[in-house]
């Protein structure tokens, strides 16, 4: 069969692998760490290439996860909540853990162990469903909900990731979603080309909290060399530009990634880490600080659910 699923332990990290043997494509997921995307390996002219900048072993993962959040699921909120606090339905809430700058950051599920609920292979795909039931485990978020993540490896080096949020509480809850993968196509992001048509950029203050203003931004509306650009910003996707909402490519290797989303992810956060070996391209359902500013905030009533989908489609010289 062209598609299959395997399990392994690589340097202490338990992994589930989705394989497309016809294209020598493998997606690796770490259920015990927020069902993170650990690797996405495709075949190139120079052999297998992993386009995900990941943690090299369990020790590094445990030490750095809460600092770099590489490939983390961002739930029940992405990016920052100012001062780690917010008001909801007349009550004030404060998150237990905060980043050094005082904000709560990147949600509460990035280090949670997700259960494997289903694994499936057919002639057309391999998939694995992961789930975490959050039982009001943080004083800053005393709500009950489930996060399901369905990874599906399709033909054409295409990975579909569907996230479903289900409100199990007795009251309406505030919630949002996002991803935090770091993509690497070259020794340095400087050599890559980038395109993302934006309606605008959210103005941030010094704490990376939106001010409420939208600034014009069209720098990468057409594909151009990334060079020495430094980004840690959130952009409004321009739906009129169609798909993909973002494209990252490396002319030298001939590898490119196209980001295709549904309406559930109208925001795009981009971050260039100091080592510039990769770039975080984060599809978000809401803006940073959404629990306070309400920008893109989802309000799920009891029993309600919301599903959001992103596709990472990788082209190589072999598949073009």
C-alpha positions as CSV (number, residue, x, y, z in Angstrom):
1,X,0.0,0.0,0.0
2,X,1.3,3.5,-0.9
3,X,0.2,5.0,2.4
4,X,1.1,3.5,5.8
5,X,1.6,4.4,9.5
6,X,4.5,3.5,11.8
7,X,5.6,4.3,15.4
8,X,9.1,4.9,16.7
9,X,11.1,6.4,19.6
10,X,13.8,8.8,18.2
11,X,16.2,10.1,20.9
12,X,13.6,9.8,23.6
13,X,10.7,11.3,21.6
14,X,7.8,9.1,20.9
15,X,6.6,9.6,17.3
16,X,3.9,8.6,15.0
17,X,4.8,8.6,11.3
18,X,2.5,9.0,8.3
19,X,4.1,7.7,5.1
20,X,3.6,8.2,1.4
21,X,6.0,5.6,0.0
22,X,5.5,6.5,-3.6
23,X,6.9,10.0,-3.0
24,X,9.2,9.0,0.0
25,X,7.3,11.6,2.1
26,X,7.0,11.2,5.9
27,X,5.2,13.3,8.5
28,X,6.2,12.8,12.1
29,X,4.0,13.8,15.1
30,X,4.9,13.9,18.8
31,X,1.6,13.1,20.7
32,X,3.1,13.6,24.2
33,X,4.1,17.2,23.4
34,X,0.8,18.9,22.3
35,X,0.6,16.6,19.2
36,X,3.3,18.8,17.6
37,X,4.5,18.5,14.1
38,X,8.0,17.1,14.6
39,X,9.1,16.5,11.0
40,X,7.9,16.8,7.4
41,X,10.4,15.0,5.2
42,X,10.2,15.2,1.4
43,X,12.4,13.8,-1.3
44,X,14.7,16.3,-3.1
45,X,17.5,16.2,-5.5
46,X,19.9,15.9,-2.5
47,X,17.9,13.2,-0.8
48,X,15.4,13.5,2.1
49,X,14.9,17.0,3.5
50,X,13.0,17.8,6.7
51,X,11.4,21.2,6.2
52,X,10.5,21.5,10.0
53,X,13.1,23.0,12.4
54,X,12.6,20.7,15.4
55,X,14.1,19.6,18.7
56,X,17.0,17.2,18.2
57,X,16.2,15.1,21.3
58,X,14.0,14.8,24.3
59,X,16.4,16.7,26.6
60,X,16.5,19.7,24.3
61,X,12.7,19.5,23.8
62,X,12.1,19.5,27.6
63,X,14.5,22.4,28.1
64,X,13.5,24.7,25.3
65,X,9.8,24.0,24.5
66,X,8.4,26.7,26.9
67,X,10.9,29.2,25.4
68,X,10.7,28.6,21.6
69,X,7.4,26.8,21.2
70,X,8.5,25.2,17.9
71,X,5.6,23.5,16.2
72,X,3.4,24.0,19.3
73,X,-0.4,23.9,19.2
74,X,-1.6,27.3,20.4
75,X,-4.8,26.7,22.4
76,X,-7.0,28.1,23.9
77,X,-5.3,31.3,22.7
78,X,-2.3,32.1,20.4
79,X,0.5,34.5,21.0
80,X,0.2,36.9,24.0
81,X,-2.5,37.8,26.6
82,X,-1.5,41.2,28.1
83,X,-0.3,40.8,31.7
84,X,-1.7,37.3,31.6
85,X,-5.2,38.5,32.6
86,X,-8.6,39.3,31.1
87,X,-12.2,39.8,31.9
88,X,-15.0,37.4,30.8
89,X,-18.7,37.8,31.6
90,X,-17.9,40.1,34.5
91,X,-15.2,37.9,36.1
92,X,-11.4,38.6,36.1
93,X,-9.1,35.8,35.3
94,X,-5.3,35.4,35.8
95,X,-3.2,32.7,34.2
96,X,-0.9,30.8,36.5
97,X,2.2,30.8,34.3
98,X,3.5,33.9,32.5
99,X,6.4,34.6,30.2
100,X,9.3,36.7,31.5
101,X,7.6,39.9,30.0
102,X,4.6,39.3,32.2
103,X,2.2,38.1,29.5
104,X,0.6,34.7,29.2
105,X,1.9,33.2,26.0
106,X,0.9,30.5,23.4
107,X,-1.9,28.8,25.3
108,X,-2.0,25.9,27.6
109,X,-1.7,22.7,25.5
110,X,1.8,22.9,24.0
111,X,3.2,20.5,26.7
112,X,0.1,18.3,27.2
113,X,0.0,14.6,26.2
114,X,-2.6,14.0,23.6
115,X,-4.4,10.7,23.2
116,X,-4.3,8.8,19.9
117,X,-7.9,8.4,19.1
118,X,-7.7,6.9,15.5
119,X,-5.2,5.8,12.9
120,X,-6.3,5.2,9.3
121,X,-4.7,4.3,6.0
122,X,-6.3,4.0,2.5
123,X,-5.1,4.1,-1.1
124,X,-5.4,7.9,-0.9
125,X,-4.1,9.0,2.5
126,X,-2.8,8.1,5.9
127,X,-4.2,9.9,9.0
128,X,-4.0,10.1,12.8
129,X,-6.4,11.8,15.2
130,X,-5.2,13.2,18.5
131,X,-7.2,14.6,21.4
132,X,-6.8,16.4,24.6
133,X,-9.6,17.1,27.1
134,X,-8.9,20.3,29.0
135,X,-10.6,20.1,32.4
136,X,-10.4,23.6,33.7
137,X,-6.8,23.0,34.7
138,X,-5.6,26.6,35.0
139,X,-7.1,29.4,37.2
140,X,-6.8,31.7,34.2
141,X,-9.0,29.4,32.1
142,X,-11.4,27.5,34.3
143,X,-13.4,26.1,31.4
144,X,-13.9,22.6,30.0
145,X,-13.2,21.9,26.4
146,X,-11.7,19.3,24.0
147,X,-9.1,20.0,21.3
148,X,-8.9,17.4,18.5
149,X,-6.1,17.5,15.9
150,X,-6.4,15.4,12.7
151,X,-3.3,15.0,10.6
152,X,-3.9,13.7,7.1
153,X,-1.0,13.1,4.6
154,X,-2.4,13.3,1.1
155,X,-0.8,12.7,-2.3
156,X,1.4,15.4,-3.7
157,X,3.5,16.0,-0.5
158,X,0.4,17.7,1.1
159,X,-0.3,17.7,4.8
160,X,-3.8,18.6,6.0
161,X,-4.2,19.6,9.6
162,X,-7.7,20.0,11.0
163,X,-8.3,21.3,14.5
164,X,-11.7,21.0,16.2
165,X,-12.5,22.8,19.4
166,X,-15.5,21.5,21.4
167,X,-17.0,23.3,24.3
168,X,-17.8,20.8,27.0
169,X,-18.6,23.5,29.6
170,X,-22.0,24.6,30.9
171,X,-21.3,28.2,29.8
172,X,-20.1,30.1,26.7
173,X,-16.3,30.1,26.6
174,X,-13.8,32.4,24.9
175,X,-11.4,30.5,22.7
176,X,-9.0,30.8,19.8
177,X,-6.5,28.6,17.9
178,X,-3.2,28.6,16.1
179,X,0.0,26.9,15.1
180,X,3.7,27.7,15.7
181,X,5.8,25.7,13.2
182,X,9.3,26.8,12.2
183,X,10.0,26.1,8.5
184,X,13.5,25.6,7.1
185,X,14.4,25.2,3.4
186,X,18.0,26.5,3.4
187,X,20.9,27.0,5.8
188,X,19.5,30.5,6.3
189,X,16.1,32.1,5.8
190,X,18.0,34.9,4.0
191,X,18.3,32.8,0.9
192,X,14.5,32.1,0.7
193,X,11.8,33.9,-1.2
194,X,8.5,34.8,0.5
195,X,5.0,35.8,-0.6
196,X,1.9,36.6,1.5
197,X,-0.7,39.0,0.3
198,X,-1.8,41.1,3.3
199,X,-4.7,43.5,3.9
200,X,-2.6,45.1,6.6
201,X,-0.4,44.6,9.6
202,X,-1.5,44.9,13.2
203,X,0.4,47.7,15.0
204,X,2.1,46.3,18.1
205,X,3.4,48.0,21.2
206,X,6.7,47.1,22.8
207,X,5.2,44.0,24.5
208,X,3.9,42.7,21.1
209,X,0.3,43.6,22.0
210,X,-1.9,45.0,19.3
211,X,-2.8,48.7,19.8
212,X,-6.0,48.5,17.7
213,X,-4.5,50.2,14.6
214,X,-4.0,48.5,11.2
215,X,-1.0,49.6,9.3
216,X,-0.6,49.3,5.5
217,X,1.8,46.4,4.5
218,X,2.3,45.1,1.0
219,X,6.0,44.3,1.1
220,X,5.5,40.6,0.2
221,X,2.3,40.8,-1.8
222,X,4.5,39.4,-4.7
223,X,7.2,36.9,-4.1
224,X,10.6,38.4,-3.4
225,X,13.9,37.6,-1.7
226,X,13.5,37.6,2.1
227,X,17.1,38.8,2.7
228,X,17.8,40.4,6.1
229,X,14.1,41.1,6.9
230,X,13.2,40.9,10.6
231,X,9.6,40.0,11.5
232,X,7.7,39.4,14.7
233,X,4.3,40.7,13.4
234,X,0.7,39.7,12.8
235,X,-0.9,40.3,9.4
236,X,-4.5,40.2,8.1
237,X,-4.8,37.8,5.2
238,X,-6.3,39.3,2.0
239,X,-9.1,36.9,1.0
240,X,-9.4,38.6,-2.3
241,X,-5.9,37.3,-3.2
242,X,-7.1,33.7,-3.1
243,X,-4.9,30.8,-2.2
244,X,-2.2,30.1,-1.2
245,X,-2.3,32.6,1.7
246,X,1.5,32.3,1.9
247,X,4.4,30.7,-0.1
248,X,7.9,30.1,1.1
249,X,10.5,28.9,-1.5
250,X,14.2,28.2,-1.9
251,X,15.4,28.7,-5.5
252,X,18.6,26.8,-4.9
253,X,17.0,23.5,-3.8
254,X,13.8,24.0,-5.8
255,X,11.6,23.4,-2.7
256,X,8.6,25.5,-1.9
257,X,5.8,25.4,0.6
258,X,2.3,26.6,-0.1
259,X,0.0,27.5,2.8
260,X,-3.7,26.9,2.1
261,X,-6.3,27.7,4.8
262,X,-10.0,27.9,5.2
263,X,-11.8,31.0,6.7
264,X,-11.0,29.8,10.2
265,X,-7.4,31.2,10.0
266,X,-7.7,34.9,8.8
267,X,-4.5,36.0,10.6
268,X,-0.8,35.2,9.8
269,X,1.9,35.7,12.3
270,X,5.5,35.6,11.1
271,X,8.6,35.4,13.3
272,X,12.3,35.3,12.4
273,X,14.3,33.7,15.2
274,X,17.8,35.2,15.9
275,X,19.7,32.3,14.3
276,X,17.8,32.9,11.0
277,X,17.9,29.2,10.2
278,X,14.1,29.0,9.9
279,X,11.0,31.2,10.0
280,X,7.9,30.6,12.1
281,X,4.8,30.9,9.9
282,X,1.8,30.8,12.2
283,X,-1.8,30.5,11.0
284,X,-4.1,32.0,13.6
285,X,-7.8,32.2,14.2
286,X,-7.5,35.4,16.1
287,X,-5.1,38.3,16.8
288,X,-2.7,38.3,19.8
289,X,-4.4,39.4,23.1
290,X,-7.8,38.3,21.7
291,X,-9.2,37.6,25.2
292,X,-8.9,41.4,25.8
293,X,-9.4,43.0,22.5
294,X,-11.8,40.5,21.0
295,X,-10.2,40.6,17.5
296,X,-11.1,37.3,16.0
297,X,-12.2,35.8,19.3
298,X,-14.4,32.7,19.1
299,X,-17.3,32.4,21.5
300,X,-18.5,28.8,21.8
301,X,-21.7,28.1,23.5
302,X,-22.2,24.8,25.4
303,X,-21.9,21.8,23.1
304,X,-20.8,24.0,20.2
305,X,-17.7,23.2,18.1
306,X,-15.4,24.9,15.6
307,X,-13.1,23.3,13.0
308,X,-10.2,25.1,11.3
309,X,-8.0,23.7,8.5
310,X,-4.6,24.4,7.1
311,X,-2.8,22.6,4.3
312,X,1.0,22.6,3.8
313,X,1.7,21.6,0.2
314,X,5.3,21.0,-0.6
315,X,6.7,21.2,-4.2
316,X,10.1,19.9,-5.2
317,X,11.9,19.6,-8.5
318,X,10.7,16.0,-8.5
319,X,7.0,16.8,-8.1
320,X,6.9,19.9,-10.3
